[in-house]
Amino acid sequence: IYGNNSVSSTIPVQIGTATNWKSIVSQWSSVAAIKTDGTLWSWGSNNYGQLGNGTTIQNFTPNQIGNATNWKSVSAGRDQSLAIKTDGTLWAWGLNDYGQLGDGTNIDKNTPIQIGTSNNWKQVTAGNWFSTALKTDGTLWACGINSYGQLGDGTLINKNILTQINCTALETEIFETSSFKLYPNPVVSLLNIKTDNHLINQPYTIIDGLGRVVINGKLNDVDTSINVEQLSKGIYYLKVSGYSASKFIKE
């Protein structure tokens, strides 16, 4: 999309004459960009208000979104955009049928709306009908479609509000030499655990990469075997009672 038309081009074509463009992102069928003066611009398709200009009419040339001059960064997903201002506030607009804007609704927005009241947003990424964001305190947040577990919250439930993503079962562990050994690793069917006598009758859990407990049981002897054949291929962690977790790979 360039000039004042929608003719495809096989070579780079300059868009306008401005020389103060700072950053640019493209999504499914539209583009958003920030200039060095902090203004935000967009052009392209606008079926769901993804241009943020208050309409659903497409633009063939860059049009400024509002009058704000403190836009810091912008990310574009599949017909939705999210952006952070220099004051740390988070804003979103466009398609919202899965709640990917994170405003607590499933209603499309054709102008940027502030998401919550927090002013410590650091980074935002708009994906394919879902969105993720980081705060300056290191916390991770997500919203939108979750049919494949892409929000990382351990469920397959869509979220229409930015939800903090925790992985408590893993993030608090220090992966160090444990009082037990796992073999073979990688494993196909039977995972063997060799441990000390003092761990007999202690509970164990197997946790997947999303922090979900997929198997639990109790150690019956210093040598215990666990059937993991039903697990999908990937990385898992076995934790025994209060001891640190050990990683293994299921093939």
VEXDREN-2710 file (C-alpha; in Angstrom, 1 decimal):
% VEXDREN-2710
k/r/px/py/pz
1/ILE/0.0/0.0/0.0
2/TYR/1.6/3.2/-1.0
3/GLY/1.0/6.6/-2.5
4/ASN/-2.7/7.4/-2.8
5/ASN/-3.7/4.0/-4.2
6/SER/-3.7/0.3/-3.4
7/VAL/-1.4/-0.9/-6.3
8/SER/1.1/-3.5/-5.3
9/SER/4.8/-2.8/-5.8
10/THR/7.7/-5.2/-6.3
11/ILE/10.2/-2.6/-5.3
12/PRO/10.6/-0.3/-2.3
13/VAL/8.6/2.9/-2.7
14/GLN/9.0/5.9/-0.5
15/ILE/5.9/6.8/1.5
16/GLY/5.5/10.5/1.5
17/THR/8.5/12.9/2.1
18/ALA/8.8/12.9/5.9
19/THR/12.3/12.1/7.2
20/ASN/11.5/11.7/10.9
21/TRP/10.1/8.2/11.1
22/LYS/11.3/6.3/14.2
23/SER/9.7/2.9/14.2
24/ILE/7.2/0.9/12.2
25/VAL/5.2/-2.3/12.6
26/SER/2.8/-4.1/10.2
27/GLN/0.0/-6.4/11.0
28/TRP/-2.5/-8.5/9.0
29/SER/-3.5/-5.7/6.6
30/SER/-2.4/-2.4/8.1
31/VAL/0.6/-0.5/9.4
32/ALA/1.4/1.6/12.4
33/ALA/4.4/3.9/12.9
34/ILE/5.8/6.4/15.3
35/LYS/7.7/9.5/14.4
36/THR/10.6/11.0/16.4
37/ASP/8.2/13.7/17.6
38/GLY/6.2/11.1/19.4
39/THR/3.2/11.1/17.1
40/LEU/1.5/7.9/16.1
41/TRP/0.4/7.2/12.5
42/SER/-1.4/4.4/10.7
43/TRP/-2.6/3.3/7.2
44/GLY/-4.1/0.4/5.4
45/SER/-7.2/-1.8/6.0
46/ASN/-9.6/-0.6/8.8
47/ASN/-12.5/-3.1/8.9
48/TYR/-12.3/-3.4/12.7
49/GLY/-11.0/0.1/13.6
50/GLN/-7.4/-1.2/13.6
51/LEU/-6.1/2.2/12.3
52/GLY/-7.3/3.8/15.5
53/ASN/-8.6/6.9/13.7
54/GLY/-12.2/6.8/14.9
55/THR/-13.6/5.2/11.7
56/THR/-13.7/1.9/9.9
57/ILE/-12.6/3.5/6.6
58/GLN/-9.3/2.4/5.1
59/ASN/-6.5/4.9/4.5
60/PHE/-4.0/4.7/1.6
61/THR/-1.7/7.2/3.2
62/PRO/-0.4/7.7/6.8
63/ASN/-2.9/9.5/9.0
64/GLN/-2.1/10.6/12.6
65/ILE/-3.9/8.9/15.4
66/GLY/-5.1/11.6/17.8
67/ASN/-2.9/14.5/18.9
68/ALA/-0.7/12.8/21.5
69/THR/3.1/13.3/21.2
70/ASN/4.3/10.9/23.8
71/TRP/4.0/7.5/22.1
72/LYS/7.0/5.3/22.9
73/SER/6.3/2.0/21.2
74/VAL/3.6/0.2/19.2
75/SER/3.0/-3.5/18.3
76/ALA/0.5/-4.8/15.7
77/GLY/-1.2/-8.2/15.8
78/ARG/-4.0/-9.6/13.7
79/ASP/-6.2/-6.6/13.2
80/GLN/-5.4/-5.2/16.7
81/SER/-2.7/-2.8/17.9
82/LEU/-1.3/-2.1/21.4
83/ALA/1.0/0.8/22.3
84/ILE/2.9/2.2/25.3
85/LYS/3.3/5.9/26.0
86/THR/6.3/7.5/27.6
87/ASP/4.4/7.8/30.8
88/GLY/4.2/4.0/31.0
89/THR/0.4/3.7/30.2
90/LEU/-0.9/1.0/27.9
91/TRP/-3.3/1.6/25.1
92/ALA/-5.1/-0.7/22.6
93/TRP/-7.5/-0.5/19.6
94/GLY/-8.9/-2.7/16.8
95/LEU/-10.4/-6.1/16.7
96/ASN/-11.5/-7.5/20.1
97/ASP/-13.6/-10.5/19.5
98/TYR/-11.4/-12.7/21.7
99/GLY/-10.7/-10.0/24.2
100/GLN/-7.2/-9.4/22.7
101/LEU/-7.4/-5.7/23.7
102/GLY/-7.5/-6.6/27.4
103/ASP/-10.1/-4.0/28.3
104/GLY/-12.6/-6.5/29.9
105/THR/-14.9/-6.6/26.8
106/ASN/-15.1/-8.3/23.5
107/ILE/-16.1/-5.0/21.6
108/ASP/-13.9/-3.6/18.9
109/LYS/-12.4/-0.2/19.4
110/ASN/-11.7/2.3/16.6
111/THR/-9.6/4.7/18.8
112/PRO/-6.9/4.0/21.3
113/ILE/-8.3/3.3/24.8
114/GLN/-6.2/3.1/27.9
115/ILE/-6.0/-0.4/29.4
116/GLY/-6.3/-0.3/33.2
117/THR/-4.6/2.4/35.2
118/SER/-1.1/1.1/35.6
119/ASN/1.8/3.3/34.5
120/ASN/4.6/0.8/34.6
121/TRP/4.2/-1.0/31.3
122/LYS/7.6/-1.8/29.7
123/GLN/6.9/-3.9/26.6
124/VAL/3.9/-5.1/24.6
125/THR/3.5/-7.6/21.8
126/ALA/0.3/-8.1/19.8
127/GLY/-0.1/-11.6/18.4
128/ASN/-2.6/-13.6/16.4
129/TRP/-5.8/-12.7/18.3
130/PHE/-3.9/-12.5/21.6
131/SER/-1.6/-10.0/23.3
132/THR/1.1/-10.1/25.9
133/ALA/2.8/-7.4/27.9
134/LEU/5.6/-6.9/30.5
135/LYS/5.7/-4.5/33.3
136/THR/8.8/-2.8/34.7
137/ASP/8.5/-5.0/37.8
138/GLY/9.2/-8.1/35.6
139/THR/5.6/-9.5/35.7
140/LEU/4.1/-11.0/32.6
141/TRP/0.5/-10.4/31.4
142/ALA/-1.6/-11.8/28.6
143/CYS/-5.1/-11.7/27.1
144/GLY/-7.1/-12.9/24.1
145/ILE/-7.6/-16.3/22.5
146/ASN/-6.2/-19.2/24.4
147/SER/-7.3/-22.3/22.4
148/TYR/-3.7/-23.6/22.2
149/GLY/-2.6/-22.4/25.6
150/GLN/-0.8/-19.4/24.1
151/LEU/-1.6/-17.2/27.1
152/GLY/0.6/-19.5/29.3
153/ASP/-1.8/-19.4/32.2
154/GLY/-2.2/-23.2/32.4
155/THR/-5.7/-23.2/30.8
156/LEU/-7.4/-23.1/27.4
157/ILE/-9.8/-20.3/28.5
158/ASN/-9.9/-17.0/26.6
159/LYS/-9.2/-13.9/28.7
160/ASN/-10.7/-10.5/27.8
161/ILE/-8.7/-8.7/30.4
162/LEU/-4.9/-8.5/30.8
163/THR/-4.2/-11.3/33.3
164/GLN/-0.9/-11.8/35.2
165/ILE/0.7/-15.1/34.1
166/ASN/2.3/-17.0/36.9
167/CYS/4.4/-20.1/36.8
168/THR/4.8/-20.6/40.5
169/ALA/5.7/-24.2/40.4
170/LEU/8.8/-23.4/38.4
171/GLU/9.8/-19.9/39.0
172/THR/10.5/-20.4/42.8
173/GLU/12.7/-23.4/42.2
174/ILE/16.4/-23.4/42.2
175/PHE/17.6/-26.1/39.7
176/GLU/20.5/-27.6/41.5
177/THR/21.9/-31.1/42.2
178/SER/19.0/-33.0/43.8
179/SER/18.8/-35.9/46.2
180/PHE/17.5/-38.1/43.4
181/LYS/18.5/-39.0/39.8
182/LEU/16.3/-39.5/36.7
183/TYR/17.1/-41.9/33.9
184/PRO/16.9/-42.5/31.0
185/ASN/16.8/-38.9/30.0
186/PRO/15.4/-38.4/27.3
187/VAL/12.7/-40.9/28.1
188/VAL/10.1/-42.6/26.0
189/SER/8.0/-44.7/28.4
190/LEU/9.4/-45.5/31.8
191/LEU/11.2/-42.8/33.8
192/ASN/13.3/-44.3/36.6
193/ILE/14.0/-42.4/39.9
194/LYS/16.9/-43.4/42.1
195/THR/16.9/-41.7/45.5
196/ASP/18.0/-41.9/49.1
197/ASN/16.1/-43.9/51.8
198/HIS/14.9/-40.7/53.5
199/LEU/12.7/-39.9/50.5
200/ILE/10.8/-43.1/50.5
201/ASN/7.0/-42.4/50.8
202/GLN/7.6/-38.8/49.9
203/PRO/5.2/-37.3/47.3
204/TYR/6.3/-36.3/43.8
205/THR/4.8/-34.3/41.0
206/ILE/5.6/-34.0/37.3
207/ILE/5.1/-30.5/35.9
208/ASP/4.9/-29.4/32.3
209/GLY/6.4/-26.3/30.7
210/LEU/3.3/-24.3/31.6
211/GLY/3.6/-25.1/35.3
212/ARG/0.7/-27.6/35.3
213/VAL/0.9/-30.8/37.4
214/VAL/0.4/-33.6/34.9
215/ILE/1.4/-36.6/37.1
216/ASN/1.6/-37.1/40.9
217/GLY/2.3/-40.0/43.1
218/LYS/4.5/-41.2/45.9
219/LEU/8.0/-42.8/46.0
220/ASN/7.7/-46.4/47.1
221/ASP/11.3/-47.4/47.2
222/VAL/14.8/-46.1/46.5
223/ASP/14.2/-47.2/42.9
224/THR/10.8/-46.1/41.5
225/SER/9.6/-46.2/37.9
226/ILE/7.0/-43.8/36.5
227/ASN/5.1/-44.5/33.3
228/VAL/5.3/-41.3/31.2
229/GLU/4.3/-42.8/27.9
230/GLN/1.0/-40.8/27.9
231/LEU/2.8/-37.4/28.0
232/SER/3.3/-35.4/24.9
233/LYS/6.8/-34.8/23.7
234/GLY/8.5/-31.9/25.4
235/ILE/10.3/-30.7/28.6
236/TYR/9.0/-31.6/32.0
237/TYR/10.2/-31.2/35.6
238/LEU/10.0/-33.8/38.4
239/LYS/9.8/-32.4/42.0
240/VAL/10.0/-34.5/45.1
241/SER/8.5/-33.1/48.3
242/GLY/10.5/-30.0/49.3
243/TYR/13.5/-30.7/47.1
244/SER/14.5/-28.9/44.0
245/ALA/13.0/-30.0/40.6
246/SER/14.9/-32.0/38.0
247/LYS/14.3/-31.5/34.3
248/PHE/13.8/-34.4/31.8
249/ILE/12.8/-34.6/28.2
250/LYS/9.9/-36.8/27.0
251/GLU/10.5/-38.2/23.4
END
